[in-house]
Amino acid sequence: MMRKSLTTATLLLAVVIASPGAAQADRTLPANMNLWPNVDAFALDLYAKLRAREGNLFFSPYSISAALGMTRVGAADGTAREMDAVLRVAPGPANQAIDEAAQVRRVAAAYGSLQRYLTGGADQYYQLFIANALWGRKGVAFKGPFLKTVKEEFGGGLSEVDFAGATEAARKTINDWVAAQTKDKIRDLIGPGMITPATVLVLTNAIYFKAAWMHPFYKELTGKGPFYVSATQKVDAQMMKLTEHFRFAQVDGVKLLELPYQGNDLSMLILLPDKREGVADLEKSLTAEKLSQWRAKLTAREQQVFVTLPRFKTTSEFLLNDPLIQLGMKRAFTEQADFTGMTDSKSLFIGLVLHKAFVDVNEAGTEAAAATAVIMEGEDKPGRPVEFLADHPFIFLIKENTTGCVLFMGRIVDPTK
């Protein structure tokens, strides 16, 4: 079911990557980390579909991937294969017949292992909370293996809600859960009319992050300074300043700077093109492989860097149907979708994928939150809406309905005259 896209925007300066970074002494990478969903690659794939929109852009690739990962647990056959490819999930052993049950376990375990690792490092240095939940229509029999897998690997339990009889109350319940999990940073994730009596299941992920810089900016030095929104146009922004030792690189006309958070588990990586108008070219050329190569060139030994960075706060929201379809996740949004791993219904499909994200970067550190909802619709869905866009000349009639007698008839060429 296609809906009108929500307002989004494009990156001006920074790509924010939350990665394991330098692990603490009590955290070790598991041997099977190569089976984790490749969130970096998915992030760059999705970013390529979103970057054309104007203005700021901020989203959580992990949140989107996790919500779709739960959804994929209930997918089968071609629908599952397309989702695995888009989410960059490792396929089963090569040259072997696909064992659907084994691949479901493999995918779920990969997400579960990654989630446990990410949250396992949260301590007194920073906050990182990840929560998942299922919201099922009252009276629908969801399959035990699906519920068990999502609960065990994602921590997402099922709550029954009355989508048919109390649609608005159900929407409020889900939105209130999202707000609570993100400390009120993400509110009204699901807008009015996005849940209908045809909704069968909503799968949600919420993520909240707050951390202090390892090296805070000097608040007393923050002041107005020029920020060039194009080669010649500039605005006055609150520019933060700091001189400290950081990992830094300059490669292919781009400066890379890594700003660590306390605990050194997480950091912000900033990609700054040398040219003021260079961000468009940077976006076009940026791939997961190139990003990995660039990150490898960050100096092993920190060097002194004088940093000037704008203080910023932004919120972005997205309807992700079209970008995901463009990436190859096609069947999941059509009546040919196969989500028989969730229920026995063969008419379940993804109606909407919604995402909202917030970030606040200041002298002390960073606060960020995001949430994703995958809204599943089913067999008693109303007909999909067709678009009627009267944005060009048309003829009209006013008639009596019983006889069909035309009382008036006309043509509109310019409605302003």
Secondary structure, DSSP 8 states (H G I E B T S, - for coil): -----------SS--------S--TT----TTGGGS--HHHHHHHHHHHHTTSSS-----HHHHHHHHHHHHHT--HHHHHHHHHHHT---S-TTS---HHHHHHHHHHHHHHHHHHHHHT-SSSEEEEEEEEEEEETT----HHHHHHIIIII--EEEEE-TTT-HHHHHHHHHHHHHHHTTTSS---S-TTSS-TTEEEEEEEEEEEEEEBSS---GGG-EEEEEESSSS-EEEEEEEEEEEEEEEEEETTEEEEEEEBTTSS-EEEEEEESSTTTHHHHHHH--HHHHHHHHHTS-SS-EEEEEEEE-EEEEEEEE-HHHHHHHT--GGGSTT---TTT-S-S--EEEEEEEEEEEEE-SSEEEEEEEEEEEEE-TT-----------S-EEEEEE-TTT--EEEEEEES-TT-
